[in-house]
Amino acid sequence: MTNDAGLVLHLRCELPAASAEVFRALTEPRELARWWGPDGFTIPAVESDLRPGGAYRIDMRPPEGALFHLAGEFLDVDPPRLLRYTFRWEEPDPEDRETVVTLELRDLGEGAAGLVLTQGEFATERRRALHEEGWTQSFGKLERLLTPP
């Protein structure tokens, strides 16, 4: 994975599945709950109305701590190549602000897909770095989930 500096987060990764399969893992609540969040987090519930203007909400539980929530609205849904949505914490840190996440997919051939994430703009470098760590760990779990046995 690679990233750029600044208060916008950019990550790229290659995943061992075609774009359609990756898009499904990014959008189907049951699949999303299997890989979403930093290492050790669990996802007790995902609600999703996958259409432009539709809302989503993800319940997240850290290894030790109380349940918290992430919510937003889908802006663009173009399977299997593009997903764009707002991202906001329902119990925000004072340094948080709503951001926009863009996930772009393209087939690389031989059952692999390239995924590019852009998220921003963050209020502080500390929050951008926290999201970079969370996405990096999440994408690691997604890669393991998609890797054939």
C-alpha positions as CSV (number, residue, x, y, z in Angstrom):
1,M,0.0,0.0,0.0
2,T,1.1,3.5,-0.7
3,N,-0.1,6.9,0.6
4,D,0.5,10.6,-0.1
5,A,1.1,13.3,2.5
6,G,-1.5,16.0,3.4
7,L,-4.9,16.1,5.0
8,V,-6.4,14.0,2.3
9,L,-5.7,10.2,2.6
10,H,-4.7,8.3,-0.5
11,L,-4.2,4.5,-0.4
12,R,-3.7,1.9,-3.1
13,C,-3.7,-1.8,-2.9
14,E,-4.1,-4.9,-5.1
15,L,-6.6,-7.5,-4.0
16,P,-6.8,-11.2,-5.1
17,A,-10.3,-11.0,-6.6
18,A,-12.1,-9.5,-9.6
19,S,-13.6,-6.0,-9.2
20,A,-17.1,-7.4,-8.9
21,E,-16.2,-9.6,-6.0
22,V,-14.3,-6.8,-4.2
23,F,-17.2,-4.4,-4.8
24,R,-19.6,-7.0,-3.2
25,A,-17.2,-7.2,-0.2
26,L,-17.2,-3.4,0.1
27,T,-21.0,-3.1,0.0
28,E,-22.8,-6.1,1.2
29,P,-23.5,-5.7,5.0
30,R,-22.6,-9.3,5.9
31,E,-19.3,-9.2,3.9
32,L,-18.4,-5.8,5.2
33,A,-18.8,-6.9,8.8
34,R,-16.2,-9.6,8.2
35,W,-13.3,-7.3,7.4
36,W,-14.2,-3.7,8.4
37,G,-12.3,-1.9,11.1
38,P,-8.9,-2.0,12.7
39,D,-7.4,-5.2,14.0
40,G,-9.4,-6.5,17.0
41,F,-12.6,-4.6,16.3
42,T,-15.9,-6.3,15.8
43,I,-18.8,-5.1,13.7
44,P,-22.1,-6.2,15.4
45,A,-24.4,-4.5,12.8
46,V,-24.3,-2.9,9.4
47,E,-27.3,-1.1,7.9
48,S,-27.1,0.0,4.3
49,D,-29.4,1.4,1.6
50,L,-27.0,1.1,-1.3
51,R,-28.1,3.8,-3.7
52,P,-27.2,7.5,-4.3
53,G,-28.9,9.3,-1.4
54,G,-29.2,6.1,0.6
55,A,-27.9,6.0,4.2
56,Y,-25.6,3.5,5.9
57,R,-24.6,3.0,9.6
58,I,-21.9,0.7,11.0
59,D,-21.7,-0.3,14.7
60,M,-18.1,-0.8,15.7
61,R,-16.8,-2.3,19.0
62,P,-13.1,-2.0,19.9
63,P,-11.4,-4.9,21.7
64,E,-11.9,-3.1,25.0
65,G,-14.4,-0.3,25.0
66,A,-17.9,0.8,24.2
67,L,-19.8,0.5,21.0
68,F,-19.6,3.5,18.7
69,H,-21.1,4.3,15.3
70,L,-20.1,5.5,11.9
71,A,-22.8,6.8,9.5
72,G,-23.1,8.6,6.2
73,E,-24.8,8.8,2.8
74,F,-24.0,7.2,-0.5
75,L,-23.1,9.8,-3.2
76,D,-22.1,7.6,-6.1
77,V,-22.8,3.8,-6.6
78,D,-21.4,2.5,-9.9
79,P,-20.8,-1.3,-9.5
80,P,-18.2,-2.7,-9.8
81,R,-15.9,0.4,-10.3
82,L,-16.9,3.2,-8.0
83,L,-18.3,3.8,-4.6
84,R,-18.4,7.3,-3.0
85,Y,-19.9,8.2,0.4
86,T,-19.8,10.6,3.3
87,F,-18.2,9.4,6.5
88,R,-19.0,10.8,9.9
89,W,-18.7,9.5,13.5
90,E,-21.9,9.8,15.4
91,E,-19.9,10.5,18.6
92,P,-17.2,12.6,17.1
93,D,-13.8,13.5,18.5
94,P,-13.5,17.3,18.7
95,E,-10.9,17.0,15.8
96,D,-13.4,15.1,13.6
97,R,-15.3,16.4,10.6
98,E,-17.4,14.7,8.0
99,T,-15.2,13.5,5.1
100,V,-15.9,11.9,1.8
101,V,-14.6,8.4,0.9
102,T,-14.0,7.5,-2.7
103,L,-13.2,3.8,-3.6
104,E,-12.2,3.2,-7.2
105,L,-11.8,-0.3,-8.6
106,R,-10.3,-1.7,-11.7
107,D,-9.6,-5.2,-12.9
108,L,-5.9,-6.0,-13.2
109,G,-6.4,-9.4,-15.0
110,E,-5.9,-12.9,-13.7
111,G,-8.5,-12.5,-10.9
112,A,-7.0,-9.4,-9.3
113,A,-8.3,-5.9,-8.7
114,G,-6.7,-2.6,-8.0
115,L,-8.3,-0.5,-5.3
116,V,-7.7,3.2,-4.8
117,L,-9.1,4.9,-1.7
118,T,-9.3,8.7,-1.2
119,Q,-10.7,10.2,1.9
120,G,-10.7,13.8,3.2
121,E,-10.3,16.5,3.9
122,F,-9.4,15.9,7.6
123,A,-9.2,18.6,10.2
124,T,-5.9,17.4,11.6
125,E,-2.9,15.3,10.6
126,R,-3.6,13.2,13.7
127,R,-7.0,12.2,12.5
128,R,-5.8,11.5,9.0
129,A,-3.1,9.2,10.4
130,L,-5.6,7.4,12.6
131,H,-7.8,6.7,9.5
132,E,-4.7,5.6,7.5
133,E,-4.0,3.0,10.2
134,G,-7.6,1.8,10.3
135,W,-8.0,1.5,6.5
136,T,-4.6,-0.2,6.2
137,Q,-5.5,-2.8,8.8
138,S,-9.0,-3.2,7.3
139,F,-7.6,-3.7,3.8
140,G,-5.2,-6.3,5.2
141,K,-8.2,-8.2,6.6
142,L,-10.1,-7.8,3.3
143,E,-7.1,-9.2,1.3
144,R,-7.0,-12.3,3.6
145,L,-10.8,-12.7,3.2
146,L,-10.5,-12.6,-0.6
147,T,-7.4,-14.9,-0.9
148,P,-8.4,-18.3,-2.1
149,P,-7.5,-21.2,0.3
